[in-house]
Amino acid sequence: MTIAASTELICFALLGSVVIFGSLGVVLLSNIVYSAFLLGGVFMAVAGLYLLLNASFVAAAQVLVYVGAVNVLILFAIMLVNKKEDLIPIKGLRIRKLLSGGICAGLLALLIRVDITTPWSLPGPVPIGEEATVRIGEHLFTDYLLPFELASILLLMAMIGAIVLARRDVLGADIGTGDPVDQGLIEKTNTPLLIDKSST
Amino acid sequence: MFTTPAKASLAMIHPAGIDLESSFTNAMQGLGLSPQVAHILWLPLPMAIVLVAAVVGVLVTVWLERKISAAAQQRIGPEYAGALGILQPMADGLKLLVKEDVIPARADGLLFTLGPVLVLVPVILSWLIVPFGQNLLISNVGIGIFLWIALSSIQPIGLLMSGYASNNKYSLLGGLRAAAQSISYEIPLALAVLAVVMMSNSLSTVDIVDQQNGAGLLSWNIWRQPVGFLIFWICALAECERLPFDLPEAEEELVAGYQTEYAGMKFALFYLGSYINLVLSALLVSVLYLGGWGFPIPVEWLAGWMGQSIDAPLVQVITASIGIVMTILKTYLLVFLAILLRWTTPRVRIDQLLDLGWKFLLPISLVNLLFTAALKLAFPIAFGG
């Protein structure tokens, strides 16, 4: 075995274990802040796996989008609503945990079965390495143009929805029920927290 | 041996130029080592050199900051530690090194320690793509400048982590501000970079510089991308949390932001990280807009006028030295500008900061991108068709 191949194998084992144990930690830890930070670690390890597969552009995009945007926003949300309160104990928590654990184990068994029974074509297509950036660009502007644009419209809709939810004072009445909007929320959005009152 | 022209390896478009790696590998093979072992021996060398260069760059920047701020305020500044106080940053570093490492009793010890590391590591990793010459960089990765943008987006996690782990309201606010600021300014920054990338048809920093060095000073990107240059510079200052954008550590409001609870070496990591980031940003501005290692008059012309071949060994060494000197010169001019800005401008408010980022820089950078695309289609000769 050459040095490069063994390095690759060690890296794969390391990244794989980080992904597996990191995601277990994300699910099982009771401290939500730890879960969020571990999620960032899992995203980084996945980016590392992409690097091992010679897909450097995808790896960098993974870091930029998932670690830099998604995970930071999750952390932001957690820290802005950082209430120190104990959760109300739910009835039959033990049975619920067992049930969800059983379902997850079943799903895992199913996936493992699929993994074993599928005839994978090995080795797969040859990685194109640095040319991948150009290839992705070509695809995005030709045969994947419609899905790409649809995804951006979906994001735009989500953004407008978030703005409407956050700034209900613009509407005056709830869109769904037609009831007048909760006055407390309106007052909160109208109170300038940082801007001095003379300028508004 | 020192000046062997590079073997025409597959990735090298420019076979001429100093290639230290192949020289080193050849020398090692001459000593009877296998190519693989020689490669492994080679790998840590450029990394170590760049790490040392980054730290020395920080020491110089700290000294400059002290001296220039003193001049701006009509003081003398550090004077007794070495000539002109040049050893003052060393003394600072040494002091931080031997200080007690305090972890607050109610803080989260693990995250508290991990935070500064997460801030520093991406910044140092980004030096991977900084070129000082045709072959004088650690790795000419194809995604070059995109790698830097991706890596710099990890930093806010470290800031949030240390802000949270300190268990202090000022730290938490500082961390949140830092994250909000770097997310907001990343977008115009990336769009400004995209306009440059569009003109040079490549993400690689080496290609970006090569494309600017056709006619020396006149072909630098700053003339073709004046708006992009300004956007990039403003965003880079905001990403480095320099005044006028140093809200995350605004002394009057937040004590010291996310650094409040830190002492000793952990504080030094933050300090080092912010200065390495400043030097890195200045380096990248010079790479993207000021022609990188290019001399104002192309060295090929100079060699031609003097009747020398550009591939001659001596000329190669001189060219490489000129390249390194030019890169550092441009970088430190920009660092000087940043320091002057810091000591002469007031701090913006958080709402002004976000307004500037989202309502001004973002639309302007989008327009700049569209305009660049239009010009590229209209004048493919001047805008890299």
Boltz contact constraints between the chains, C-beta under 6 A:
constraints:
  - contact:
      token1: [A, 3]
      token2: [B, 36]
      max_distance: 6.0
  - contact:
      token1: [A, 40]
      token2: [B, 157]
      max_distance: 6.0
  - contact:
      token1: [A, 56]
      token2: [B, 143]
      max_distance: 6.0
  - contact:
      token1: [A, 57]
      token2: [B, 143]
      max_distance: 6.0
  - contact:
      token1: [A, 60]
      token2: [B, 143]
      max_distance: 6.0
  - contact:
      token1: [A, 60]
      token2: [B, 146]
      max_distance: 6.0
  - contact:
      token1: [A, 60]
      token2: [B, 147]
      max_distance: 6.0
  - contact:
      token1: [A, 60]
      token2: [B, 150]
      max_distance: 6.0
  - contact:
      token1: [A, 63]
      token2: [B, 150]
      max_distance: 6.0
  - contact:
      token1: [A, 64]
      token2: [B, 150]
      max_distance: 6.0
  - contact:
      token1: [A, 64]
      token2: [B, 153]
      max_distance: 6.0
  - contact:
      token1: [A, 67]
      token2: [B, 154]
      max_distance: 6.0
  - contact:
      token1: [A, 68]
      token2: [B, 153]
      max_distance: 6.0
  - contact:
      token1: [A, 72]
      token2: [B, 156]
      max_distance: 6.0
  - contact:
      token1: [A, 72]
      token2: [B, 179]
      max_distance: 6.0
  - contact:
      token1: [A, 75]
      token2: [B, 160]
      max_distance: 6.0
  - contact:
      token1: [A, 130]
      token2: [B, 142]
      max_distance: 6.0
  - contact:
      token1: [A, 194]
      token2: [B, 350]
      max_distance: 6.0
  - contact:
      token1: [A, 194]
      token2: [B, 351]
      max_distance: 6.0
  - contact:
      token1: [A, 195]
      token2: [B, 351]
      max_distance: 6.0
